[in-house]
Amino acid sequence: MNIGIVGLGLIGGSLGLDLRSLWEGKGLTEPLEESVLQGGRVLGVSRRQSTCSRAIAMGAVDEASCSLSLMARADIVFICTPIGAIASTVQQLLEHLNPHAILTDVGSVKTPIVDMISPLWRNFVGGHPMAGTAYSGIDAAQFKLFVGRPYVITPTETTPPEATEVVVAIANLLGARVYQSSPMDHDRAVAWISHLPVMVSASLIAATATEDNQEILALAYQLASSGFRDTSRVGGGNPELGVMMAKYNREAVLKSLSNYRESLDKITLAIQQEDWETLEQYLTATQQGRSRFNC
């Protein structure tokens, strides 16, 4: 099986690194896994020739090109472009795909993508590997990025089961924790645990910058440690990704922000009224609630 990757950034590059490592015979333990990967090549497409050359040099792909025609040799194609470019990329890609090819994506919003692509290509399987770093581009690609991380597959009633099985098999090979849900349920869930944190984290960074005493602000910069690092990390990530989350998952993000504002108002009121008992009860509840999350 030849696997194509369109978009050789952090996710696409990391996907290629792991798949080519698997091609060398590491980690192939089940018959389905062997049938999926045995004897294949990783083919990459990027807009920039320099990225193609870099991807080949670092071992992320066997071949790379700026032309989508390379994907004619692929049995499955991963669309790893930014969310806003997925639609136009797929429209250009369709004429090059072999009729039996499986198409999947890695976008962090699923409903608009699935609604757009499914009518155009029968063997489309929506996907979202929930892995990443604060960095972007092919040089940010790394081995084992997906190990232990959630990988959500979002088939619909019309998705061919055999196509879903192939994408699930590859996600398992990557060491990810695979889940299946509807596109809409996915979008509502990730609004809470992925998209809302980006907006809250960004707001934290912006609020800190409003300190008008420059000496105090400079001291805060110096004293920032693990607590600030952990809570500000996603807010300091790729701005384009944050905008795409809000744009393509707008309704769910707005709902999560509204509920978050209500929670913040409760904390503010308790502090204003010096109601330490209520604040302690609130923080005790959140302490207990955090243990329910799989992180």
Order of alpha helices (4+ residues) and beta strands (2+ residues): beta-alpha-alpha-beta-alpha-beta-beta-alpha-beta-alpha-beta-beta-alpha-beta-alpha-alpha-alpha-alpha-alpha-alpha-alpha
